[in-house]
Amino acid sequence: MDLVRVNAAMVLGRPPRADIDAGRAFQELGFDSLTAVDTRNRLKTTTGLTLSPTLIFDYPTPTVLAEHLDTRLAVSTDQPDLLVRFNE
């Protein structure tokens, strides 16, 4: 949750620890298509996940987005490293 809120605050030009209401829709917080892509790019860089440019429209609140990212990160860390076989 903090990852999403800190990045949302930075994109909106607020201090990183600004109080971003996790239950409010990104559009209500002031996001538009440009800030949506900027947020996606920041989260993509931070998490290493491939994320859609429409991410904050698909997951419209910080809470919903954080849950989605948690799920994706859990799945990506549960996958076996298939290259391990070739390195042995």
C-alpha positions as CSV (number, residue, x, y, z in Angstrom):
1,M,0.0,0.0,0.0
2,D,2.8,2.4,0.9
3,L,4.4,1.9,-2.5
4,V,1.3,2.9,-4.3
5,R,0.6,5.9,-2.0
6,V,4.1,7.2,-2.1
7,N,4.3,7.0,-5.9
8,A,0.8,8.6,-6.2
9,A,1.9,11.5,-4.0
10,M,5.1,12.0,-6.0
11,V,3.3,12.0,-9.4
12,L,0.8,14.6,-8.0
13,G,3.6,16.8,-6.8
14,R,2.9,16.2,-3.2
15,P,5.4,15.3,-0.5
16,P,6.2,11.5,-0.5
17,R,4.4,11.1,2.8
18,A,1.4,13.1,1.8
19,D,-1.9,11.7,3.0
20,I,-3.3,9.9,0.0
21,D,-6.7,8.5,0.8
22,A,-6.4,4.8,-0.3
23,G,-10.1,4.5,-0.7
24,R,-10.6,7.4,-3.2
25,A,-10.5,6.8,-6.9
26,F,-7.4,8.0,-8.6
27,Q,-9.4,10.3,-10.8
28,E,-10.9,11.9,-7.7
29,L,-7.4,12.4,-6.4
30,G,-6.5,14.4,-9.6
31,F,-5.1,11.8,-11.9
32,D,-5.4,12.1,-15.7
33,S,-4.0,10.0,-18.5
34,L,-0.5,11.5,-18.3
35,T,-0.2,11.0,-14.5
36,A,-1.6,7.5,-14.9
37,V,1.2,6.6,-17.3
38,D,3.8,8.2,-15.0
39,T,2.5,6.2,-12.0
40,R,2.5,3.0,-14.0
41,N,6.1,3.7,-15.1
42,R,7.3,4.3,-11.6
43,L,5.5,1.2,-10.3
44,K,6.9,-0.9,-13.2
45,T,10.4,0.2,-12.4
46,T,10.0,-0.4,-8.7
47,T,8.4,-3.8,-9.0
48,G,9.9,-5.2,-12.2
49,L,6.4,-6.2,-13.3
50,T,5.0,-5.6,-16.8
51,L,2.1,-3.2,-16.2
52,S,-0.6,-1.9,-18.5
53,P,-0.7,1.9,-19.3
54,T,-4.3,1.8,-18.1
55,L,-3.4,0.4,-14.8
56,I,-5.0,3.0,-12.5
57,F,-8.2,2.9,-14.6
58,D,-8.3,-0.9,-14.4
59,Y,-7.6,-0.7,-10.6
60,P,-9.3,2.6,-9.7
61,T,-8.2,3.1,-6.1
62,P,-4.8,2.8,-4.3
63,T,-6.2,0.0,-2.2
64,V,-7.4,-2.1,-5.2
65,L,-4.1,-1.4,-7.1
66,A,-2.0,-2.4,-4.1
67,E,-3.9,-5.7,-3.7
68,H,-3.4,-6.3,-7.5
69,L,0.3,-5.6,-7.2
70,D,0.6,-7.8,-4.1
71,T,-1.0,-10.7,-5.9
72,R,1.2,-10.2,-9.0
73,L,4.4,-10.0,-6.9
74,A,3.4,-13.1,-4.9
75,V,2.8,-15.1,-8.1
76,S,6.1,-13.9,-9.6
77,T,8.1,-15.0,-6.5
78,D,6.4,-18.4,-6.4
79,Q,7.4,-19.3,-9.9
80,P,10.4,-21.6,-10.1
81,D,13.6,-20.3,-11.7
82,L,13.7,-22.4,-14.9
83,L,17.2,-21.3,-15.7
84,V,18.5,-23.1,-12.5
85,R,18.5,-26.4,-14.4
86,F,20.8,-25.0,-17.1
87,N,23.2,-23.6,-14.6
88,E,23.8,-26.9,-12.8
